[in-house]
Amino acid sequence: MPMLLIGAVILPKLFRRLKEYLSLGNTSPACFPAYLGGAADKFRLLSGDHESKLITGLHNVVEITNGETVKMTHPSEELLFDEK
């Protein structure tokens, strides 16, 4: 299982998705973005004084670096989730 970085900050929604992904027996984060795409979480990116269009899938703001590190491409303050 991948090691979690001590002191790292993670969004609760992203943490739940990662927990679900790992509980399915996945040991590598390589396919995690595809899993996030299937979860279909809806959100808007806030930048400047305006909101963007509705975006579906956290895979749009997550990348895997070094083959094992899950990293957000935008600060969490810029995400506004559309609750179901």
Secondary structure in CASP SS format (residue, H / E / C, confidence):
PFRMAT SS
TARGET T0000
AUTHOR 0000-0000-0000
METHOD secondary structure of the structure
MODEL  1
M C 1.00
P C 1.00
M C 1.00
L C 1.00
L C 1.00
I C 1.00
G C 1.00
A C 1.00
V C 1.00
I C 1.00
L C 1.00
P H 1.00
K H 1.00
L H 1.00
F H 1.00
R H 1.00
R H 1.00
L H 1.00
K H 1.00
E H 1.00
Y H 1.00
L H 1.00
S H 1.00
L C 1.00
G C 1.00
N C 1.00
T C 1.00
S C 1.00
P H 1.00
A H 1.00
C H 1.00
F H 1.00
P H 1.00
A H 1.00
Y H 1.00
L H 1.00
G H 1.00
G H 1.00
A H 1.00
A C 1.00
D C 1.00
K E 1.00
F E 1.00
R E 1.00
L E 1.00
L E 1.00
S E 1.00
G C 1.00
D C 1.00
H E 1.00
E E 1.00
S C 1.00
K C 1.00
L C 1.00
I E 1.00
T E 1.00
G C 1.00
L H 1.00
H H 1.00
N H 1.00
V H 1.00
V E 1.00
E E 1.00
I E 1.00
T E 1.00
N C 1.00
G C 1.00
E C 1.00
T E 1.00
V E 1.00
K E 1.00
M E 1.00
T C 1.00
H C 1.00
P C 1.00
S H 1.00
E H 1.00
E H 1.00
L E 1.00
L E 1.00
F E 1.00
D C 1.00
E C 1.00
K C 1.00
END
